[in-house]
Amino acid sequence: MNPEETLVSRGKETGQALVMTAMGLTLFILAAGLAIDMGFLRYQKRLQQSAADSAAIAGAAEYGYNGSLGSCVGAAAAAKTDSASNGFTDGDDQVTVTPSCPPTDGPHAGAAGYVEVLVTKIQPTFFVKIAGVNSATVTARAVAFLGNGPACVYTLDPNIGDAFVSTGTVTLGCGVIDDSNSGHAWHATGNFAAPFLGVVGGPTDAALHVQRGIVAAADPLANVQPPSEGACTPTNTGVNFTGKPVVTLSSGTYCGGLTISGNTSVTFASGTYVILGGGLSITGNNNVNASNVTFYITYDGSHPYGPVNLSGNINANFSAPTSGSLDGMLFFQDRTVPRSTSAGEASNVSFGSNAFNGAIYFPTTALSFSNNGSGTGPTVVVGDTVTIGAGTSIDGNVPPGQSQIRAAVLVE
């Protein structure tokens, strides 16, 4: 090969090398650009997912607070407001927030009580614009459900000592929240067992899973609206059925209290029983059947407040309504009753053998509770102070969403 041919050959090789190098650099830049763009999109997806998760929880919480699963308006508004607080406002900067209740997709599609939120945004690209891709649509999805709250016993008094007391053998399948900031906010004697005891104040006890220094919980049933009071009737004024062998009662307004004692078989027909002053007292050797009922304990200027006293060797079956505005409310003390630690205004719900299914709710007065029996069904106990008596067992294995105290839970 002559020198000229050699030079031409080397020139071709050099040119090919330059072309290959240029192509390699181009591919490297495109790959690096793609990696940077994908990293950016993944980062934005995480931000959108956090917003979607939070929005779904907010929507589910509002869904439950409204007390109606027939309307999604409040839940959708809550979801969009929450998403906006996390930087993704529906209709702004190419963002779309789409709440649905029930969900339209996934394993919970069409299920009441579930809220689905899609947070979609058209995100810009940078380096891959070279390839003609100017933007990418990123969507994050989340579904939340109004499930059971973590606790079934709440004390609401912020200051008093021994706001929560357990005596004897007490077994709770759910937690306890004690709002008292006292250094002696709780006291337990005997064998007390619960998944946790959360206390604003003290003392601590590792063996009992006490979590000290929690943030005080709000009234978990504050959203439940009280029933309306009917007119007093002569037959429902200061009623006393002492000594009668069989008593059948109808719902209505009982003014001046309701008293049943002795050896009596008592049946409460389903409905709402407004006890206007005087309180409710059932004592003695009684059999009581009260299914699908709510007892609302209230007062007025002519009828002073009276507590509930259910005690004695009583076989009883109490269950709250399972639908309507008083869903799950068994005993409901009027919230306007002034906060009191007086023994005369303390309620006692304690039977020899019984079953309770529903909320036992005395938000401003002291409550003593013991079931001494099977204690079936979803039962929650809320009082200004709460004393749980020996032999009490509250089952924490409540089907999802069937507790009266609920909390929004992320499920997808």
Secondary structure, DSSP 4 states (H G I P E B T S, - for coil): --HHHHHHHHHHHHHHHHHHHHHHHHHHHHHHHHHHHHHHHHHHHHHHHHHHHHHHHHHHHHHHHTT-TT--HHHHHHHHHHHHHTT--TTSTTEEEEEESS-SSSTTTT-TTEEEEEEEEEEE-SGGGGGT--EEEEEEEEEEEEEE-SEEEEE--SS-TTSEEE-SSEEESSEEEE---STT-EEE-S-EE-S-EEESS----GGGTEEESPPPPP-TTTTPPPPPP----GGGEEEE-TT-SEEEE-SEEEEEEEEE-SSEEEEEPSEEEEEESS-EEE-SSEEEEE-SEEEEEE-BTTB----EEE-SS-EEEEE--SSSTTTTEEEEE-TTSPPB--GGG-EEEE-SEEEEEEEEEEEEEEEEEE--S---S-EEEEEEEEEEPTT-EE---PPTT-SSSEEEEE--
